Amino acid sequence: MNHGPAATLAVKLGPAFTAGIAAGTALTSCASTPGSVQAVEVSAPAIESRQGSASPAGEWDYVDGQYTAEGQYGSLPSSIGVTVTLSGDIITGVIVIPHASDPTSLDLQKRFAAAVPGVVVGRDIDEIKVDRLAGSSGTPQGFNAALQSIKAQAAK
């Protein structure tokens, strides 16, 4: 039986990840009308402590909170909206809002928005650099650009 990479990650990351995938799947399986924009949000429980990640003084590199940025990419340019919730430098929630008007681009942005929480939620923000995901090679560039802006906003 082939469970694929998501099943392998779910086994390694446990019930919180599995619940996040289930929530993301439930949200993305909702019907939407043509031309509508659908945001997907998956949150992880706040992480109380991490070993080896805090500075010697026990502080994190970023201020906890919710941050929003636009990520530009491509030659047109295209963009997506990204909102990240941070707790102890860990991404505990992410919302990606597609902005494309072209049906093909919008489909790629929606698929990316549905897939990215499973890749970034529960991870240190400094460890995130999204590559091709859910069939999209451009949208990750916009996400990474937005993440750089968010890191600048959240820096202590």
N, C-alpha and C positions, 0 to 999 in steps of 0.2 A: 504494500500500500504506500503510495507517494503522498506525503503530507506537505511537501514543499518547505521553503524557508520560513514562512510565517509560523507553521506548526513547530518547527525546530526552535524558533525564537520564543514562542509561547511556552514551550517546555522549559527553556532556560530562564525566562523572566518570570514565570509563574502566573498566578491567578489575576493579578492587577493588569498584566499585559493582555491576557486572554479576554478579560472584561472590556478592555479598551478596544480590542479588535472587534468584539461582538457589538459594542456600541457604534463603532465606525461603520461596520457592515450594516447595522440596522438603519443608521442615518443615510447611508449612501443607497440603500435599497428603496428609499422613499421615492415615490414618483414626483417628477417635477415637470412643470409646463415648459415648452420650448422657450428659450430665451431667458428663463429665470436663472438666478444665481443662487447656488446652494453652498453654504459654508458647513464645514464639518469640524466638530470639536471633540477631542478625546482628552480627558484629564487623567492624571495618575495621582495617587495619594501623595501628600507632601512627604518629602523624605526628611526624617528627623536628624540623621547623622550619616556622615560619610567619612571613611578613614582615608587619610592621605591626600585629600583634596583641599582642605582648608589651609590657609597660610599658617605660619607658626603661631601667630596671635589668635588663631581659631576663627578668623574672619574669612568670608568669601570674597571673590573678586567683583561680584555684582550685587546690587541692591535688590532684594526680593520685591516682586511686584509684577504688574502686567504692562507690557510694552507693545506698541504697534508701529509698524513701518511699511512703506511701499517698497516693493522690489521690482526694479526695472531690468529688462533683459531684451536681447535681440536687437535687430537693426530698425525695427518699426517705431519706437520701442513698444514692447508689451509690458504689462505689469500685473502683479498680484498684491493683495493686502495680506499682511502676516501679523498676527497677535500672538505673543508668547507670554506665558506666565512662568516666572522664575521663583524658585525657593532653594536657597543654598547652592546657587549656580546650576541647579538641575531644572530642566524644562519639565514642568508639571502639567502644562496644558498648551495646546496650539490650535489656532484657528487660521485657516487659509481662505481668503475670499477671492475667487476668480474675477477678473475684470474683462476678459476677452469678449468681443462681440462676434467674431467669426466662429461659426459652429464647430469647426474642427479644433481650433485653439481652445475654445470654451470647454469642449469635451476633454482635452488633454489636461487643462487646468483643474477641472473637477475631479478627474481621476487622480491627479497628483494630490489635491486637497484631501482626498479620502485615504490615500496611502501614507502620507508624510507623518501623521501622528504615530503610527506604528514604528517608525524609524527614529523619531526624535524624543518622544515623551519618555521620561525616566533617565535621560542621558544628560551629562554635563554639557552646557552650551558651548564650551570651548572645544569639545570633541566632535561637533556637528559640522559636516560638509556634505551636503546631499548631492549625489551624482544622478545620472539617469534613473528615473523612478516612474513606475506606472506608464511606461511608454513615452514619457516626456523627457526631452533632453534640454529644452529651453527653460521651462518653468523652474527646475531646480536652481538655475543660475539666478533667477529673480528671488527665490527663497533665500539663497545664500547671501545675496546683496541685502535683503531686508534683515537677515540675521546679523550682519555686520553693523547695520544701523542700530539695531536693538541693543547689541553689545555696547556700542558707544553711549547710548542713552542710559543704560543700566550700570555702567562702570562707576566704581566708587571714586 
